Amino acid sequence: MDSRRRRRIGIAGAVAGIGAAGVGAAVGARRLAVGRVRLRPDPDAAEPFGGLRGRELIVQADDGLPLHVEVDGPDDAPLTVVFCHGYTLNQDSWHYQRRDLQGTARMVFWDQRSHGRSGRSKPTHATIDQTGDDLLAVLRAAVPPDATVVLAGHSMGGMSIMAFADRHPEVFARQVAGVALINTSCGDLAEMTLGLPLVLAKLVRPLAPGTLRGLGRRAEFVDRARGMGADLAFIVTKRMAFADRYVSPTVVGFLEEMIRATPIDVIAEFYPALVAHDRSAALDVIGSVPAVVLCGGRDRLTPAEHGRRIAEALPDAELVEVQEAGHVLPLEYPGVVTGGLRRLIDRIRPEPAAGGGAAGGRNDETEERSA
């Protein structure tokens, strides 16, 4: 469509399913000198990952589960961006966006159920329908009813946004003015390869849910074993989540720590919901507002074609495809994600040409090359 803008970023340089894929990837991992990998230049070594905190708020989900929410910025701000993180991660995965968008908008971050500091869900409530309803609870509790909202979702967070739009279209229409969908999918995840060659993936895929359920029943033993294999976990995380060979070791380690902090039984409980996810119909609702869709050309878990499919279905979507990127764009290419969010915000709430403020000091090209 004429209104759609497409951006392909061919710059050098997955973890939504790392719990499922880690075993298969580990079997094929070469014996690498982990010390050598970690001694590479590490420009992010001093970055305070996990140290950015906001005003804490406990939001009760409709089933009574406490959800951990944090708010940055004044309550009377006209625009609020709500960030929804991915599977096995937590709100700290938005570290760079939280750092760099300060002063641009009010920001709300939350840990999805059973992740981060939110409460432990009943296994039967570990569904994308439920996380969509959780997002509704967060909006009602943390966002003024007259505030304009932009929703940003990475991986499972994007799926939660789709479920929210599908289940509560009247709330979406009333309050949401823009959507950013990053490394996510509207369906057909049963076809994902988990980072394995396609032929092998077809053999492994039917076993994965049952294998994970079995691991979930031995959660204490498996979690103890995960902690003992830190070096191997570092290698697997780097291979599965990132495409840029020069990604900061500190960033890889930070991501691996988030994954390791997610209990194996939580990974097991959510995995079937991800594989069964199908929210193509929700795109009709989301298509009523401007959107930016970001995907990685070497994403092993939600391949770029899933992002392209979403963008194609949205009438007013900007597609940003980073050719040499994996599944965790907010950490691997944070400037690309932040730049996309800035452009989306500007489309919804144009800023004066002069004066700048926090958002006016960097153009997209500068930002995309940063961090």
N, C-alpha and C positions, 0 to 999 in steps of 0.2 A: 504494500500500500504506500501511497505517496507520503502519508504522515509518519511512516515508520522510519526511524533512523537506525542504521546498522553500523556498528563499530567492530572492527576486527583488529585486535592488537597482537602483532606478531613479535613479542618480546620474549627473550630467553627466560625461561622461567618467566586414602580418601576415607575420609575417616568416618563418614556416617555409618559405614558398615565394617569398621575395623575390627570390631569384636567378632564378627562372623568370618571375615576374610583373613584375619591375622594368622590363624593356624595354617591355612593354605599357603599364604605368602611366606611364612616362616620356614616351611619345609623347603621352599625353593631358594631361600636367601643364601647368598654366597657368604663365605667366612670372611667378613670384612674387618679391617683394623678399626675398631670403633674409636679408639683414642685418636687416630689420625683424622677421622671424620670430624671429631669434636674440636680438634685443634685448628681447623680452618678459620679464616678471618670471621669474626663474630660481631658484626656491627651493632647487634641488638642485645649484647651481653648485659648492658646496664639498664635495659628497659624494665620498668617495674611491673612486670606481668602479674596480674592478680591483685595489684595494689590500688587500682582505681576504684573508689567506692562512692556511692551516692547515699541519699537519704533512704533508709530502709523502711519497707512497708510489707506487712504480711497480708496477703490477699487470700480469702477463703474460696476455694473452688466450689462448684455446685454439689460435689460429693463430700464437702467438708475438709478436703485436703489443703494444708497451708502451702501457699506458693510464695517463694521469696522474690520480692520485687525491689528494685532500687531506682530512684529518680534523680536526675541531674537537671538543674535549671529551675527557673521560677514557675510557680503554679499558674500565673496569669499570662504565660507565653502564648501567643496565638497559634503556634504550631508545635506539635509533639510527634517525635519519631519513636516508635515502639519496636524494639529489637527482639527477634525470636531466634534463639540459637539452634544448633543442629544436634543430632543423635550422638550420644555419649559425651557431649560437651557441656558447657554452662555459659552463663552470660559473659564471662571474662574472655570468651573467644572473640568478642567485639572490641578488644582492647584498643586497637589503633583508631577505630571509628569513634570510640568514646573519648579518646584523647584529642583527636583532631577536629571533631565537630563541636567542641565546647563553645558556647556562645552563638552557635548557628541556630539551634532550636532546643526546646526542652526535650530531654531524652529519657525513655523508660526502658529498663532492662529487667528481664525476669528469667528465672531458672525454670525450665519445663519440669513437670512432675517427675519425681524420682531422679532428677538430675540436680547437680549443684547443691544448694542449700534449701531447696524445696522439699516437701514431705514425700515420704515413700508411698507410692500408689498401690492400691490393690492390683494384682496382676490382671484381673478382668477389665480394669480401667486403663490399661496401657494401650490406648488406641489413638489414632489421629482424630477421630470424632471428638474424643475427650479433650485432647490438647487444643482443638479449635474452640471448644466451650471454655477451656481455661483462659484462652486469649480474650474471650468476651468478658470474663470476670476481671481480668487485669485492666482492660479498658474502662470498665465501669468504676473500678476502685481507684485507678491511678491517673486517669485523664479527665479533665473537666468536660462536661457534656457539650459545651460550646466550642471546644478546641478542635482545630483541624488536625487530622492524624495522617501520618505516613507510616505504613507497616513495612518493616524490613525483615526478611526471613532467609536464613541459610539452611539448606538441606532440609531436615525434618521441620525446621522453623518455617520454611516456605510452605510445606505441606499443612502445617497448622493454620497458616493464613488462608490457604485454599479451603480447608474444612470450615473455618470461621465464616468465610464468604458464602459457602454453600449452605450452611446451616442457619446463618443469621443475615440474609441479604439486606433486610431492612435496616439493620444497624450499620452494616457496611456502607449502604447508600447514604445514610444520614451523616456519617462522621468521617469516613476514609476518603482522602483526596489523592492518594498516590500509593504505589506498592513497588518495593524492590525485592526481586526474587533471585537468589544467588545459589548456584550449584544445587538446583533442586529439580523436581520432576512432578508432572501431573498424573503419572501412571506408567504402567508397563515396566515396573521395576523387577518383576519376575524374570525379565530378560537381562538384568544386569549381570556382568561377568565376575563381579567381586575381584576384579583385577587379574583374573586368570585368563589364559588363552581360551577362546570360545569353546573349543571341543571339550577341554577339561572342565570348564565352567558348567556345561550341560550335564556332566556327570555329578558334579559336586552340589549344584544348586538344589536338587530335591532333598539332599541330606542336611542342608544347613539349618532349617528350623528345628528339626528333630535333634540334631547335634547340639544346638544351643540350648534347647530345653533340657537335654541331659546334663549339660554343663551347669545350667541354672540350678539343678537339684543338688549339685555338688559345689555350690557357690563359695563356701568358705575355703575349700581345698583349692579351687581354681584361682580365687583372688590371691591366695598366698603364693601360688606358683607364678602368677603374673608379676608380683612384686620381686621375685627372685630373678626374673629374666629381663632386667632393665635394659641391658645393652642390646639384646635382641629386639626388645620392644621398640627401642629408639630406631633401629634399622628398618623394622617393618613399618613403623609410623612414617618415616621419611619416604619410603618407597610407595606406600599406599596413598598418602595425603598430598604429597608435593611433586611437582614436575621439575622445578628449578633446582638443579644440582648444587647451587651455591646458596640455598636458603640457610638462614642463620641457624646454627646448632641450638642456640637458646630458644628459638621459635619452635623447632622440632621438639625439644625437651618439654617446653611448656604445653604443647598440644598432647604429647604422650602422657604427661601428668594428669591432664583433664580426663583423658580416656581411661587411664588406670584408676582414677577416682570413681568411675562409674561401675557399680557392682555388676558382675557377670550376669546375675539373674535379671537385672534391669535390662541389659542388652538383649537377653533371651526373650523377655516379655514383649519388648517393642518390635523386635525384628519381624514377626509375622504381619504386624500392622503395616510396616513399611513396604513389604513385598506385595501386600494386597492393595496398597494405596491406588485409588483411581479417582481423581478429582477434575477430570476434563470439563465437566459441566460447570464447575466453579469459575472457569475462565470467562464465562459470559458475564458473571457479576464483576469480576476483577477488571474486565475489559471496559468498564464504564469510567475508569480513571486512568490517568497517565501512569506508565510503569517503566521500570528499567529492569532488564533481565541480564544477569551476568553468568557466564559459564566458562569452564576451563577446557581447552582443546585436548588435554590429556587427563581428564577426570576419569578415574577408573570406576567410580561408584554411581554417579549420575552423569553419564557422558554428555558431551556438548549437544548432541542431537535432541536431548530432552529440553534443554534451554531454548534451542531453536524452535521446537514444536510449541512451547509456551508463547514465545514472542510472536510467532506466526498467527496464533489465535487471538492475540490482543490487538485491537485497532490502533492504539497509540502507545506502542512499546519501543523503547530503545534497546537493541540487542548489543551487548558487549561480550565479545568472545576473545579470551586471552589464549592464544594458541599454545603457548608453553606453560600452562598452569594446570594444577591438579584440582582436588576437591575442596580445598580450604582457602578460597580466594581472600576472605577477610584477613587472613594471616600471611598468605604467600604474596599477594599483591594488594596490600591494604590501600595504597593510594588509588588504585583503580576502583575499588569499592567505594571509598570515601568520595572520589570524584563523581562517580555515578549518583551517589546520594545527593551531593551538592547540586548537580544539574537537575535532578528530580525536584528537589526543594525549590530551586529557582523557577522551575516551570510552574509550580503551584503558588509560590509566593515570591515574585520577582523582587530583587533588591535594587536600590538606587545604583546608578552607574558609578557614582563617586562616593567616597566615604568608607566603603569597604566593610568595616567591622571584622569580626573573626573569620567570616567566610570570604572576604574579598581579597585576601592577600596572595592567593595562589591560583593560577589558572589550571585547567584540567591537565595539560601536558606536563606541567611541573609536578602536580600531585601524583600522576600515574607513575612517574619515575621514582617517587620517594618511598621511604620505608621499605 
